[in-house]
Amino acid sequence: MEPATTQQGSLTAEAPFSDTTISTPVQIKPRTAVMEAVEDITYGSVAGIVGKYIEYPFDTVKVRLQSQPDHLPLRYKGPIDCFAQSIRADGFLGLYRGISAPLVGAAIENSSLFFWERMGRAVVYASGYTPRDQPLPLSALWMTGAFSGAMTSFLLTPIELVKCKIQVPEGGTGGTAATTALKPIPVIKDIFRHQGLRGFWHGQLGTLIRESGGCAAWFGSKETVTELFREWNGRRQRRLAAEAGTAGTEILFPRDDSDSLPLWQQAVAGASAGMSYNFLFFPADTIKSRMQTTPIGQAPGQKTTFAGEAAALWKQAGLTGFYRGCGITVLRSVPSSAFIFMVYDGLKKYFPMQ
C-alpha cells in the first residue's frame, strides 16, 4: 500500500487489512490567524517564565554590576564578588528578589516577541518580498526580529524599570534585604507619584535600541545556526547514503520545521541566539539600567537622559564601563535562550491548537 498523503487540508486515509486502497477524505480544520496568535502568546509566555527562573539570579548580579555609583572604588570587584556579597547579605533567595514583576515581564516579553515576529513575517509576505509559498530568506528573518523587538520594547520598559528598582534599592548602593526590601506595588505607586505615567518609560531609548538590534540577532542567529545545521545534516546524510550505496535516499530537513533537528542542535541554535542578543547591544542595556536605578524622588531637573548617562559612564570608566557585567549576562543567556526556544518549539509541535 502507498502511504497516506496530505493535500490542501484533506487527509487520505487507507482501510487496514486490504490489498485495495480505499481513500476516504478526512477534513482537517485549517488553522486560523487567531489560533496562531493565541498559540504564540500562550506558549511564548510559558517559555519566557521557564527561561526567567533560570536566568534571574544572574540578571540580579548583572544589574548590580551595571548600576554601581560613579565614585571609586567600585562596590563589587566582579561577578563572583557580587554573587558572594549578595549571598552573604541576603542569602541565595535574595538573588530572586523582585522576581514577581520579571516573571510577568518574561511572559509578556516572549509572547510579544513571538507574536510580533509572526506579524513581521506576514508583513514581508504581504509586501511581495517573498512568494507566499516559499520560506523567508535569512535576511528577512533578521528584519522581522528587529520589528518584533521594537514593538516589544514599549511593553518591556515599564516592567524592567520596576524590576531594576527592586533589584538595586537605594539608587544602586545594593543595600540589604533587611533594610531596603521593596515590593512591586509600592514601587509602581512611588514612580507614578513622583514622575507620573511618563515616568514608567524612563530608559525607553535604551530598551528600544537593545530590543530592536538584539532581537534581530536573537531570531536571526537562531535561524542562521538552524540553517547551518540543516545543511550539515543534509551533507552528512548524503555521505552516509553514498557509503551505503543508496544515494538519493537522503533525509530532508525542511526550512520551516526546526523540530526536525536533533534536540542538541536546537539547544545550540537557541544558545547562540541568546549570546548574540546579549553581547551585541550590551552597552545600551548598561545605560538603561543606570537610568532606571536612579533614585525615584530626584528633582525633575536632575532626570537623567540616555546621552547624558552615556557621557557620564564614558568619563568614569571608558569603554570597559559599558560592558560591566557582560560576561555573566552572556553566560546566563546560554541555558535560558536554549530552553526558551526548545520549550516554545516543543509546545507548538506536541500541543498544536486547532
N, C-alpha and C positions, 0 to 999 in steps of 0.2 A: 504493500500500500504506500501511496505517496503521503508525505507529511501534510498536516493541516496548514493552511495558509491564511494570512490576514490581509484583506484588501478593502480599503476605503470604509472602515468601520464595521465590516462584517467578517465573521469567522466561519470557515468551512469546517464542520465537524464530521468525523467519519464514524460509521457504525462498526462496533467491535465484532470479532469472530465472523468476518465475512471477507470473501475474496473480491467482492464487488464494492467499490467505493460509493457510498451513498452520501451525497453532500447536502447538509441541512444548514441553511444560513441562520446564524445566531447574531442578532443585532447587538452591537456594543454601544452603549450610550456615550456620545462624544463628550470630551472634557470641555467645559466652558471656561471663559476667561475669569469668571467669578470664582470657580472652584480652584483654578490655578493660583489666584491671588490669595484665597484662604489657605491653600497649601503653603505658599511662600511665607505668609505671616505666622501660621501655626508652627510649622517645622523650623522656620528661622528663629522663632522665639525659643523653642526647646534647645536648639543647637547653641544659641547665644548664652543661655543660662548655664549649660554644661561647661562651655568654654570659660565663662566668668568665674566659676568656682575653682577652676584650675589655675587661672592667672592672677586672681585678685591679690594674694599676698605679695607677689612680685610687683604688681601695679602700685600698691601702697608704698613700697620701698622706692619705686621709680619717682613717684610724685614727691616724696620727702627729699630725695636727692635733687630733683629739679628745682624745688622751691626754697632752697636754703637762702638765708638772707645775704645781702650784698657784702657785708663786712666779713673779714677774715679773722681767725681761721674758720674753716668750714666745720659745721657740727659733725658731719659724717665724712670719714675718710674714703668710703666707697660702699658698694652694695653689701658686702659681708659685714662691715662695721655697722651699717644702717640696720641690717637684719638683727645683729646682736644687741644693739642698743634698744631697738623696738621691742624685742622679746623680753629683755631684762625689765623694761619699764611696764609693759602691758601684758606680757605672756604671748604665746603664739596666736591665740584667738584675737589679740589686739590687732594683728595684721589684717583681720577681716572686719575691722571697724568701718561702719558705714556701708556694708555690702548690700543692704536692702535697696537703696537707690540705684546702685550699679546693676543689680540683678534686673530691675525694671528697665534700666537703660540698655542692658545687653539684649534683653528680649526685644525692645523697641528697635535698637540699632540693627541687629541682624535680620529681623523680619523686614525692616525697612530697606536694608541693603539688597536682600534677595528680591523683594517686590519691585523696587525701582530699577534693579538690573534687568529684570524681565521686561519692565516697561521700556527701558532703553533699547532692548532688542527689538521690541515691537516698533519703536520709532525708526530704527535703522531699516527694518524691513519695509515700513511704510514709505520711506524716502526713496526706495528703489535702489539703494546702495548695493544690496544683495538680493537675488531672486529668493522668493519665499520658500522654494523647495530645496534650497541649499543652506548648509550651515554657515554661520557668520565667520569671516576671516578673523585671525587673531587681532589684527589692528582694530577692528570694530569692537571686539570684546574688551580691549583696553579702554575704548571710548565709553562703552556702556558702564564700565566700572567707575569711571570718573563721574559720569552723570549720576549714578547711584549714590556715590559718596557726597556729592554736592547737595543733593536733595535731603540726605540723611543728616547732614551737619546741623540743619536748623532744628531738628528734633533732639540732637545729641548735646548741644551746648548747654542748655539748662540743667540736664541731668549730670553732666560732668562738672558743672560749677558746684552743685550741691555735694557731689562726691569728693571733690578736691578739698572743700572747706571742712568736711568731716575727717578726711584722711590727715590733713595738716591743720589742726586748730591753732589759734593764736597767730595766724598770718605767717606760717612757715617755720615756727620755732620748734615744732614737734613735741608739744607738751604731752604729759602722761594722760592716760585714760581716766585716772582717778580725779583729775582736776579739770580736764577740758573735754570730757566725752560729750559728743554732740549727736543729736538725732535729726533725721531729715526734715520733719515738720517744723521744728523751731528754726532751723537754718533757712528754710523756704520763707517763713514769716519774716525773719530778720532781713533777708535780701529784699523782699518786697517793701518792707517798712522804710529801709534806707535808700533804695535805688529804684523802686517802682518796677513795673513789668519789664521795662527795657533792661533792667539790671540782670535778668536771667540770661541774657545773650552777651554778657561781658566775656570777651575772648572768642567771639564768633568768627572773626577773620582767621585766627589760628586754627580753629576747628575746620573751617571751610578749606583752607589750604591742605591741612593734614588729610582730611577725608577725601577730597577730590583727587589729589595726587596719590594718596595712599591706597584708595580703593581701586584706582586704575591699576596700580601694581598688584593689589590683592587678587582681584579677579583675573587680571591679565597674566600674572605669574602662574597662578593655578592652572589656567587653561594652556599656557605655553608649555609648562612642565608636563601636563597631561598629554599634550600633543606629541612631545618628545618621547614619552613612554609608549604611546601608540605606535609611533614609527619604529621604535626599538623592538617592541613586541612583534610587529609585523616582520621585520628583518629576521628576528630570531625564529619565528615560525617558518619562514621561507627557507632558512638554512636547515632547520630540522627536517622539513619536508624533502629538501633536496638530498640530504644524507640518507633518508629512509626510502628514497626512490619514489616519493609520492608528491612530486612538485605539482602545484596547482590546487592543493587541498589545504591551504593555509587558513588560520583562524583570523577573522576580521575584528577590528576594534573600532566601532563607529564613532564619529566625531561627537555625536550628541548623547553618548552613553558612557559617562565616566565610571559607572559601576562595573563595566566590563573589565576594568583594570583590576589586578590583584590588590588586596587591601593595603599592602605595604607601599605600593605605588601611589594609591590615593592619599595615604598619610604623608608621603614625601611631597606630593604636589601641594597639599594643604599647608604643610610646614613652610615650604618655600614662599607661599603666598603671605603668611604671617611675617616672615623675616623681611620680605621686600616692603610690605606695608609699614612696618615699624622703623626700619632703618632709613629709608629714602627721605622721609619728611619729618624726621625726629626733631629737628630744630624748631619747626612750627609748633609741635606739641610742647616743647620745653617752654617757649614763650607763653603759650596759652596757660600752662599750669602755673607759671609765675603770676600771671594776671589774675587767675581765678583763686589764688591763695592769699591775695592781699586782704587786709582786714576789711570787714563789711562796712564798718561805721566810719570809714575815712571821709574826709571832706570832698565834696563834688569836684573841686578844682584839682584835687590830687589823684583823680581817677586815671589809672594807667592806660596807655594805648599800646597797640601792637608794636608800632615803630619805636615808641619811647622805651618800652621794656626790652626790645631787641638791642637798642643802643646801649642801655644800661648794662645788660649782660655782656655785651662785647667789650665794654670798657672794663668790667670787673674781671672777666675770666678768658676773654678771647674766644677763639673758635671752640676750644675744648668745653667751654661752659654750655654750649648749645647741645652737646652730646652727653651731658651728665646724666647717668642712669640709662644710657642707650644699650649697653651690654646686657643688663638684666632684662630689659624690655624685649630685646630680640630673642633672648633665651626663653623667656616665658611664652613667646608667641609660637614657638615650635610645637609644643603639645596642644596649646589652645586652638590654634587655627587648624591643625590636623584633625582634632576632634570635631570642631565646628563643621567642617566640610564633610567628614565621614558620617556624622550624625544626620546632617541635613540630607545628604545624598541617600543615606541608608533608609531614612524615613520615607522619602519620596519613592524609593524603589519598592519597599516592602509594604508600605501603607498608603498607596495612592488613593486620593479622594476622587470619587466618581459622582 
